[in-house]
């Protein structure tokens, strides 16, 4: 379909696709097997100015928005969503700083982020706080000159690899979630360490670790916005970032569709290519329709974010939920019609199927997000009565 992208957006999309095909495709299977963090690919992306896409121009970025980021994430995910995740989380770890950081904070960190010199991460999830973000227990006690962090964050993407972390911690335990704040923590800060690298079903080249804070002092100037705004900032961040998960899911689904079409055109059964069989055509037709519908919804949600709309919770959640469900179904159907070959580890579909699952889970499980959508529907109805 024609999405009326600007020339700059088309250039960004084309460049991301070229990097994916020329640099990522030859190593994706090896990286999935070894679970090695793709530093060489991160350098390629930095050299191509891909990290500048989501950073404002005044901090050495290209000034792109949610849609531009989605275009890059989709193209990278079409070949390897693990590497796309390593890249995309830098935006997740930067958006709160970009939107709410002080001028000094932005000047200090954003140029290095834009140049790909330092990776970022965002840390909110804890052993007892997953979908229920309000249950966080990590504390940041106010002391003279700053804050002392204690606690553990779990399942943090880019954990151990990133240099800059946006951490949500309680600066006022008595107020519960209203006492949570956003604080920047640098990797080499004393008292800040990492747990083991997690062994995951999918996106294996992406690093996932615990963040451990033991009397970790950070200066007061590392606080983003005001004390007590952490939960609100996290919720706003996810509203703006979920189309990116949708884009990841669209990329996975598109990649699986292309592999399935190529295979069924070449595979001969019953004296004819598989793609000539009506049952296979029916599945492929449904796959293609679902992928395009997901792409349309993701792009529309991204454009709504870029429009500056005050409230995008419903639309952002819809894009993530629909696209991730499509990714899971399309990869499953692709494996099915490719039969035994699709099930083999030396064929890309089984990796795509494993990778697709996480898109239904992180940044809000689809079940929780359907609840959020329903809540927004109820609010809208109440406003019209």
N, C-alpha and C positions, 0 to 999 in steps of 0.2 A: 504494500500500500504506500501511497505518497503521504508523507508526514510533514511536507513543506519545511524541511530543515533549511537553515541558512547556509551559506557557503562555508562559513567558519565551522558550523556544526558538522557539515558533510566532511570537511577536511579532518576534523578531530576523529570522527567515526572511521574514516578510511585509514588514518594513521594507526589507530588502535587495532584495526583488523590486520594490517600489515605486520605489526609487531607480533600479534597473536599467531599468525600463520608462519612467519619466518623465524621467530625466536622461541616462541612457547611450544608450538606443535612438536618440534623435534625432541623436546626434553620432558614433555608432560608425563609420559608413562614412567620414566626414570624417577622424576621428582615425586610422583605418587608412591612409588615403591620404596624409595629411600626416606621419604618424609623430610627431605632437606628444604630449608627455607630458601626461596628463589632469589638470592641476593643479586645474581647476575642479571636476572630479568628486571628486578627493581631498578638497577642501574640503567638498563635499556630504556625503561619507562621514564626515568629521570632525564636521560639524554634527549628524549623526544618531547620533553616538557609536559608530560602527562600529569605530573603532580601540580603543575601550575594551573591546571584546568579549573579547580575549585577554589583557588586562592584569589582574593581581590587584587586588582592591578596595582594598587598603591603599595602592596607588599610583595611585589615581583611576581604576581600571578597573572593569569589570563582573564580573570573576572568572570568565569563561566558560572552557571547555576546548576540546579539539580538535573535538568535535562542533559546538559553537556556531560556531567558525571555519569548519568545513566547510559549514555551512548558508549562511553569508554568501558564501563563495567559489562555491558551487554556483549560487546565484541570480544573482550578478554574471556568472559565466561563461556562463550560459544566454543572456545578451544579448551580452556582450563579454568574452572571456577575457583579452584584453590588459589591460583595466582591472582585472579580477580579480587578475591577476598583480601589478600595481603595488601593489594593496592587500595581498595575501597575503604578499608578501615582507617586509612590515613585521613580521609575526609571525615569519617565519623569522629575521629579523635581531634579534629580541628574545628568543626563547625561551632561548638560552644565558644571556643576562643575567638573565632572570627566574628560571631554575632554579639558576644557579650564581654569579651576581654577588654582590658584597658589598652590605650594606645601604646603604652610601654610594653605590655605583654605581646601585643601583635608585632611590634617592631623587633622584639627580641626573638620570637619563635617562627613567625610565618615565612620570612625569606628562606630559612633553611628547610622548612617543610615544602615550600614551593619548588625549591631546587632538588628535592629528593635526597637532601643530605641527612635529614633526620626523619625517621618514621614516627608515627603517633599511634596511640591506642586510647580507647575509652573504657573506663572501668566502673561498672555499677553492680553486676551480678555477684552474688555471694553464695556460699554453701546453703544458706537458709533463705536466700532472696533471689528467686529467678523471675518468674512472671509477676510475683508480688514484690515490686521494687521497693515498696514502702517498708519492707521487713529488713532493710539493711542494718548492719550492726557495727560496721567499721566506723571508728570515731576519729575526729580531728579536734583535739582539745586545745583551746586557745591558751597560749602562753606568751610571755613577753617576746615580741618581735615576730611571732608566727603561730604555727600550729604543730602539734605532735600527733601523728597518725598511728593508730593501732587497729589491726584487723586483717582480714583476708578477703581478697577478691578472687572469684573462680571463673574458669572458662573465658579468659580474656584473650581475644584475638590479637595477634602481634605481641603478646606477652613475652618478655625477654628479648625481643628483637627491636622493639620501638625504643626511642630515646626520650619521648615526651608522652606523659600519661595524664589524661583528664580523669580525676578520681572523684566519685561522689561519696562523701563521708558525712557523718553526723557531727556538726559543730555545737549542737545543743540537744543532747539526748532527751531532755525533759519534754521537748516539743515534738518528738517523734519525727515523722517524715518532713514536717515543717521546719525542722532544725537541720536538714541536710544541706550541704554546700558543695560547690564544685571547686576543686583545687588542682593546680598543675603540679605534677611531681616528675622530676627528671630521673633518668635511669640510675645514675651513679650516686644518688642521695643516700647517705648513711642510714641504715635501718630499713632500707627497701631492698627486698630480695625476691626470688622467683621459685616457684615449685617446679615439679617435673613437667616436661613437655607431654601433653596428653596424647594418647593413641586413639585416633578417631576413625569412625566408619568411612567418612569422606573428607573432602578438602584437606587431604593429608599434608600437602606441602605448606599449608598455613599453620603457623605456630599458635598453640593454645596452651596457656599456662596460668597457674595461680600467681597472684601478686600478694606478697606478704609484707606487712608493715609492723615493725617492732620499734616503738619509740622513734619514729621517723619524723625528724623536724623539717618543716618547709617554711620559708619566709612568708610573712604576711602578704607581700606583693604577689604571691602565687594564687591568691584567692580570686576566682572569677566572679564578677558581679558582687552582690551583697550576700552576707551570711544568711542561710535559710532559703536560698533560691535554688538549691541543687536539684530537688525533685522536679520543680517546674521546668528548669532548663533541660533536664533529661527527657521529660515528656515532649517538650517542644522539639528537641533534637530528633527523637524517634519519628515524630510526625513528618519531619523533613527528610529523614534518611530512609524510610521504608520503601519509597519508590526505587531506591538503589538495590534493595533486596529483590524487588520485583524485576528489575533489569537483570540481575544475576540469574534469576529463574528463567527469564525469557531467553537469555543467552544459552543456558544449558539446554532448554527445550529446542531452540533453533539448531544447535549443534547435533542433538540427537535425531531430529527430523532429517537433517541433511545426510547423516550417516545411514539412516534407515532407507532413504530414497536411493542412495548410491548402491547399497547392498541389494535391495530388491530389484533394481534394474539389471544387476549382473548375475544374480542367483537364478539358475534354471531349475524349475521343478515342474513335473507333469508336462515336459516338453516346451515350456514357455517361461519367460522371466516372471519372478514372483509378483512384480508390480502389475502384471497383466491379470492377475486373479482378482475377481470382484471383492472377495473378503479382505484382501490386502489393500486394495484401493479404498475401501470404506474406512479402514483404520487410518491410512495415511491422510485421507481427506479430512477426517475429524482432527487428527493431530495438527495439520496445517492451519485449520480454522481456529483451533484453540490457541495456538502460538500467536497468531495475528491479533486475536481478540485481547490476549494478555498484553501484547506490545502496545496496542492502542490505549488500553487502560493505564499502563505504566507511564507512557508519554504524556497522557492527559493529566495524570496526577502530578508528574514532575513539572509540567507547565503551570499548574495551579500553585505549586510551591513557589515557583519563580515569579509568579504574579504578585507575590507579597500578601496573599490572602491571609487573614488573621487566623482562621481555623481550617485546618486541612486533615484533622484526625480521621474522619470518616473516609475520605477519598484515598488518603495515604494507606490506611489499613486495607481497604478494598483492593488496591493495586497489589499489595504484598500478598494478601491471602489468595487472590485469584491466580496470580502468576505462579506462585509457589505450588499450588495444587496442580496447575497445568504442567509444570516442570516434572512433578512426580508421576503424573499420569502419562505424559508423552514419553518419558524415558522408559517407563514400564512397558508401554505398548511397543516402543522401538525394540527393546530386548525381545519381546514376545514374537514379533514378526521376523526377527533375524534368527530366531531359534537358538540352537546350541552355540552358534558362532557368537551371538549377542551376549551369551552368558560367560564367554571366555574372558580372562583377564588381559589377554593381549589384543582384545578388541575394545574400542573406546567406550562402548555403551554401558558396560557394567560400572565403570568409573563415573559416568554421567548420572547413572541411576543412584549410586551411593552419594554423590555430591548433591543431588537434588533434594535429598531428605532434609538437610539442615535448613534449607530455605523455608520450610514449614515450621521451624522451631525458633531460630534466633530472631532477635529484635521483636519479640512478642510471638508466642505460639499462635497458630491460626485459630485455635479454639478461643483463646483469650481475646484475640482481635475481633472475632465475630461478635463477642460480647460488647466490645468497645463500639462497634458499628451500630449494634442495636441500641446502645445507650444514646448515641448521637441521634438516631431516629426518634427515640422517645423525647429528647430535648427539642428537636425540630417540631414535633407534633404539639408539644406543650406550648411552644412559642406562637403557634397559629390558632390556638384555642382562646 
